[in-house]
């Protein structure tokens, strides 16, 4: 991780009619960083995630990638620039094979079918799904579908990877494997922003945490400092996290 910013969110607000989902949010993500985006339900995490990915456009404010303003760019162009994401509910092409699902992602960077297939096979091996390459995606277990979603995102060769609750619904053993995989992705130099509710998993994993509450940044900093912040304890963590 360096002190160089790869992503800058500046005074971003997003309104849905009369509802303000994000209000004047500013934050930076450093190159190579593993950032956790946490907070209670309804805090605005998913909205901010979708603003960064390009699913929504902000009502006001700007989003910059590598110093360039990408606020008005759609998600497809952001993907071409190096932003990839997973979804909270995996979105596989169930009628296609596991391999073909990942080839879809690989075609973002590979112009030829053979190159895309090679990239997809390497990515499936990296996430532990090589033996399932020929299987229809519909046959995968829920944890395997999460890995497939991750493989398709990785096949686009992102420099910024957005992970949306990839640990949800996993057993403790599966979660440990997920943590190991995320660390290996980070070791490749890919910057990661992850939305996660499983605090016991995310806080030891991330370099820094940003806490949202009621659409605003409540706190940000090193995980050990964030979990001791009285405002975070009151709004999100509860008294069991209070230092004695």
C-alpha positions as CSV (number, residue, x, y, z in Angstrom):
1,X,0.0,0.0,0.0
2,X,1.2,3.5,-0.8
3,X,0.0,7.0,0.2
4,X,-1.0,7.6,-3.4
5,X,-4.8,7.9,-4.0
6,X,-6.4,5.6,-6.5
7,X,-10.0,6.6,-5.8
8,X,-11.4,9.9,-4.5
9,X,-15.0,10.5,-3.5
10,X,-15.6,14.2,-3.0
11,X,-18.7,15.7,-1.4
12,X,-20.9,13.1,-3.0
13,X,-24.7,13.3,-2.3
14,X,-27.3,11.0,-3.8
15,X,-31.0,11.6,-3.5
16,X,-33.9,9.3,-4.4
17,X,-36.8,11.7,-4.5
18,X,-37.1,13.1,-1.0
19,X,-34.7,10.5,0.5
20,X,-31.0,11.4,0.9
21,X,-29.2,8.1,0.8
22,X,-25.7,9.6,0.8
23,X,-25.0,13.1,2.1
24,X,-21.8,15.0,1.4
25,X,-19.5,12.0,1.5
26,X,-15.8,12.5,1.0
27,X,-13.2,9.7,1.3
28,X,-10.0,8.5,-0.5
29,X,-8.8,5.0,-1.1
30,X,-5.0,4.5,-1.4
31,X,-3.4,2.4,-4.0
32,X,-3.0,-1.2,-2.8
33,X,-5.2,-0.6,0.2
34,X,-7.8,-3.0,1.6
35,X,-10.6,-0.7,2.8
36,X,-13.7,-1.9,4.7
37,X,-17.0,0.0,4.3
38,X,-19.2,-0.8,7.3
39,X,-22.2,0.5,9.1
40,X,-25.8,-0.4,10.2
41,X,-28.5,-1.4,7.7
42,X,-29.7,1.7,5.9
43,X,-26.4,3.6,6.4
44,X,-25.9,4.2,2.7
45,X,-23.2,1.6,2.1
46,X,-24.9,0.0,-0.9
47,X,-25.7,3.3,-2.5
48,X,-22.1,4.6,-2.2
49,X,-20.9,1.3,-3.6
50,X,-23.2,1.7,-6.6
51,X,-22.0,5.3,-7.1
52,X,-18.4,4.2,-7.2
53,X,-19.2,1.3,-9.6
54,X,-21.3,3.5,-11.9
55,X,-24.6,1.9,-11.3
56,X,-26.0,5.3,-10.1
57,X,-24.8,8.8,-10.8
58,X,-24.5,11.2,-7.8
59,X,-26.9,14.0,-7.4
60,X,-23.9,16.2,-6.6
61,X,-20.2,15.8,-6.0
62,X,-17.5,14.0,-8.0
63,X,-15.7,10.6,-8.2
64,X,-12.2,10.4,-9.5
65,X,-10.1,7.4,-10.5
66,X,-6.3,7.9,-10.7
67,X,-7.0,11.7,-10.7
68,X,-9.5,11.6,-13.6
69,X,-13.1,12.6,-13.1
70,X,-15.3,9.5,-13.8
71,X,-18.5,10.9,-12.3
72,X,-20.5,10.9,-15.6
73,X,-19.1,7.6,-16.9
74,X,-21.4,4.5,-17.0
75,X,-20.4,1.2,-15.3
76,X,-19.1,-0.4,-18.5
77,X,-16.6,2.4,-19.1
78,X,-15.5,2.3,-15.5
79,X,-14.9,-1.5,-15.9
80,X,-12.7,-0.7,-18.9
81,X,-10.8,1.7,-16.8
82,X,-10.1,-0.9,-14.1
83,X,-13.1,-1.0,-11.7
84,X,-14.7,-4.4,-11.2
85,X,-17.3,-5.4,-8.7
86,X,-19.3,-8.4,-7.2
87,X,-22.9,-8.2,-6.2
88,X,-24.5,-9.0,-2.8
89,X,-26.7,-11.5,-4.6
90,X,-24.5,-13.3,-7.2
91,X,-25.5,-12.7,-10.8
92,X,-24.3,-15.7,-12.7
93,X,-25.4,-16.7,-16.2
94,X,-27.0,-20.0,-15.0
95,X,-27.6,-21.5,-18.4
96,X,-23.8,-21.1,-19.3
97,X,-20.9,-23.1,-18.0
98,X,-18.7,-21.8,-15.1
99,X,-15.9,-21.3,-17.6
100,X,-18.1,-19.3,-20.1
101,X,-19.2,-17.1,-17.2
102,X,-15.6,-16.1,-16.5
103,X,-14.8,-15.7,-20.2
104,X,-17.4,-13.0,-20.3
105,X,-15.2,-11.0,-17.8
106,X,-12.0,-11.9,-19.6
107,X,-13.2,-10.5,-22.9
108,X,-13.0,-7.0,-21.3
109,X,-9.2,-7.3,-21.7
110,X,-8.8,-10.1,-24.3
111,X,-9.8,-9.6,-27.9
112,X,-9.5,-13.2,-28.9
113,X,-11.6,-16.1,-27.7
114,X,-8.5,-18.3,-27.1
115,X,-6.8,-15.6,-25.0
116,X,-10.0,-15.0,-23.0
117,X,-10.4,-18.8,-22.4
118,X,-6.8,-19.0,-21.1
119,X,-7.3,-16.1,-18.8
120,X,-10.6,-17.5,-17.5
121,X,-9.0,-20.9,-16.8
122,X,-6.2,-19.3,-14.9
123,X,-8.6,-17.2,-12.9
124,X,-10.8,-20.2,-12.0
125,X,-7.7,-22.0,-10.8
126,X,-6.8,-19.0,-8.6
127,X,-10.2,-18.9,-6.9
128,X,-10.4,-22.7,-6.5
129,X,-13.0,-23.5,-9.1
130,X,-10.9,-25.1,-11.8
131,X,-12.5,-28.5,-11.3
132,X,-16.0,-27.0,-11.9
133,X,-15.1,-25.2,-15.1
134,X,-17.4,-27.4,-17.3
135,X,-20.3,-27.5,-14.9
136,X,-23.4,-25.4,-15.6
137,X,-23.3,-22.3,-13.3
138,X,-26.8,-23.3,-12.0
139,X,-25.3,-26.4,-10.3
140,X,-22.9,-24.5,-8.1
141,X,-23.4,-24.2,-4.4
142,X,-24.0,-20.7,-2.9
143,X,-20.3,-20.4,-1.7
144,X,-19.2,-21.6,-5.2
145,X,-21.4,-19.0,-6.8
146,X,-19.8,-16.3,-4.8
147,X,-16.4,-17.5,-6.0
148,X,-17.6,-17.5,-9.6
149,X,-18.8,-13.9,-9.2
150,X,-15.4,-13.1,-7.8
151,X,-13.6,-14.9,-10.7
152,X,-15.6,-13.1,-13.3
153,X,-14.6,-9.7,-11.7
154,X,-11.0,-10.7,-11.5
155,X,-10.9,-11.8,-15.1
156,X,-11.4,-8.2,-16.1
157,X,-8.0,-7.5,-14.5
158,X,-9.1,-4.7,-12.3
159,X,-7.0,-2.3,-10.4
160,X,-9.9,-1.5,-8.0
161,X,-12.1,-4.4,-6.9
162,X,-15.4,-3.7,-5.1
163,X,-16.6,-6.6,-3.0
164,X,-20.2,-6.6,-1.9
165,X,-20.8,-8.8,1.2
166,X,-18.8,-11.7,-0.2
167,X,-18.8,-13.4,3.3
168,X,-22.6,-13.4,3.7
169,X,-24.0,-16.8,4.4
170,X,-20.7,-18.6,4.6
171,X,-19.8,-21.1,7.3
172,X,-16.8,-20.3,9.5
173,X,-14.6,-22.6,7.4
174,X,-15.8,-21.1,4.2
175,X,-15.3,-17.6,5.6
176,X,-11.7,-18.4,6.5
177,X,-11.1,-19.6,3.0
178,X,-12.7,-16.4,1.7
179,X,-10.3,-14.3,3.9
180,X,-7.3,-16.2,2.5
181,X,-8.5,-15.6,-1.0
182,X,-9.0,-11.9,-0.5
183,X,-5.5,-11.6,1.0
184,X,-4.1,-13.3,-2.0
185,X,-5.9,-10.9,-4.3
186,X,-4.5,-8.0,-2.2
187,X,-1.0,-9.5,-2.5
188,X,-1.4,-9.1,-6.3
189,X,-1.5,-5.4,-5.8
190,X,-5.2,-5.0,-6.4
191,X,-6.9,-2.3,-4.4
192,X,-10.0,-3.6,-2.6
193,X,-13.0,-1.9,-1.1
194,X,-15.4,-4.3,0.6
195,X,-18.8,-3.8,2.1
196,X,-19.2,-6.4,4.9
197,X,-21.5,-7.1,7.9
198,X,-19.4,-9.9,9.5
199,X,-17.3,-7.7,11.8
200,X,-15.2,-10.6,13.1
201,X,-14.1,-11.2,9.6
202,X,-13.6,-7.8,8.1
203,X,-11.9,-5.9,10.9
204,X,-8.8,-8.1,11.2
205,X,-8.6,-8.2,7.4
206,X,-8.8,-4.5,6.3
207,X,-6.1,-1.8,6.5
208,X,-8.6,0.9,7.2
209,X,-12.3,1.1,7.9
210,X,-14.9,3.7,6.9
211,X,-18.1,3.7,9.0
212,X,-21.3,5.1,7.4
213,X,-24.4,6.0,9.4
214,X,-27.5,7.8,8.2
215,X,-25.9,8.4,4.8
216,X,-22.8,10.2,6.2
217,X,-19.3,9.2,7.2
218,X,-19.4,8.6,10.9
219,X,-15.7,7.6,11.4
220,X,-12.7,6.4,9.5
221,X,-9.3,5.1,10.4
222,X,-7.4,2.0,11.6
223,X,-9.8,-0.7,12.6
224,X,-8.6,-0.8,16.2
225,X,-9.3,2.9,16.6
226,X,-12.7,2.7,14.8
227,X,-14.1,0.0,17.0
228,X,-13.2,2.1,20.1
229,X,-14.9,5.2,18.8
230,X,-17.8,6.0,21.0
231,X,-20.0,7.3,18.2
232,X,-19.4,4.0,16.3
233,X,-20.2,1.9,19.4
234,X,-23.4,3.9,20.0
235,X,-24.6,3.8,16.3
236,X,-23.5,0.4,15.2
237,X,-21.4,-1.9,17.3
238,X,-23.2,-1.9,20.7
239,X,-21.9,-2.0,24.2
240,X,-20.2,-5.4,23.8
241,X,-17.5,-3.7,21.9
242,X,-17.0,-1.0,24.5
243,X,-13.5,-1.1,26.2
244,X,-13.6,-2.1,29.8
